[in-house]
Amino acid sequence: MLTDRQSTLLCTAVREYIRTGIPVGSEALLERVRLPWSSATVRAEFAQLEDEGFLEHPHRSSGRVPTRLGYRYYVDHAGARAPSPAAVAALRRFAPAVDPSQEAALARELAQLLARLSGTLAVVAILPEAVVREPAGLANLFRMRELTDGETAHDLERVLQAFEEHSETLMAHVADGQPTVFIDGENPVARAEHVSMLVTAPMLPTGLQLLAALIGPLRMPYTRNMRILRAVHTLRSL
């Protein structure tokens, strides 16, 4: 179990790495974030967090980056609980403009909205027929430096294919009423070591069961994207 100080430092380091994409060093972190500890203390705690598997040194860097375990701790302990007000407002405008009987169009337009809000890849399925439209937000991915890594691009393709082919299986692993986050190798339907997927499954008032996902590299803004997916559940009350 981490101490309160280690927890604060780990979550702060993960947040900064997600924001900047730059490995986090003790002195650089203290320059950007006000913390009540010295550089030596932060450096020692970072070393301990690395020993325990939450952080690691990338090649030729003095800073540290989160491991899968570090991202998981961040999601479990620093994840937002409230829906994004901006996403709720956008969904309120979206709901009257779509025809629920046109399932393919609904899936496509909702995916496009989620891609615009999140800045990442979005895909939506409607169950049980597993109506899935092409993913939205592919252009977002080309702005991500991780896509220069061939393994990450390959994993993204694998996860998308698995979402389309195994959406009902995925549904069984999604928590009721809240987003579920699969990081790295946690994905239950695709072997993907460089990709995270956030999934939620609201039921519309019409009885349609949605399965919506945001997919991207490990360094994605989890808190923001969780809040966006929480907002999707407000469709049930519109």
C-alpha positions, 0 to 999 in steps of 0.5 A: 500500500502506498503512503499518502505522499507516494499516492499524491506524487504518483498521481501528480506524475501521471497527470503531468506525463499525460499532459506533456508527454515528457518523462517526469523528473523530480526537479521539473515536477516541482517547477510545474507543481507546488508540492510541500517536499524537497527535490531530494524527497521527491527523487527518493519517493520516485525511486521507491515507486519505480521499485514497486512497479508504478514508474519506469525509466524510458531509454536515455531519460532522467525522468520517469513515466508511468507503467501499466500499474501506475496508470491503473492506480491513477485511474482508480484513485484520481478518476473523476466521478461527475459527468462533464458539463460540456459533454452533458450540454452537447448530448442534450443538443444531440438527443433531439436531433437524432432518430432512435429508429435509425440505429446505424445513423445514431451510432455513427453520429454519437461516435462523431460527437464523442470523438470531437469531445474527447479528441481521441478515437470513438466507436459505438455499437448498438446491441443485441444486433451489434450495429457498429459504424466506422470509428470516428476521430481517426484524424485525432490519432495522427496528432498523437506521437505514440502513433509513430510506434508501429506496435501501438498502431497495430494494437489500435487496429486489433482493439477496433476489430475486437470491438466490432466482432466481440461487442457482446462479450465486451458488454459482460465486462462493463460495469453498470452505470459507469465507465470501465477502463481497460489499460494495456493487457487488461482488455478482455477481447483483444491482446493490446499492450500499448492501448487503453479503452474506456467503455460504457453501456447506457440503455436509452429510454427507447430500450436501445442498448448502447456500447460506447468506447474511447480508444487511444494510446496509454497516455490518454487523458483518462479523467476527462474521457471518463467524465465524457463517458459518464455524460453519455448516461444522461441520454437515459433521462433525456 
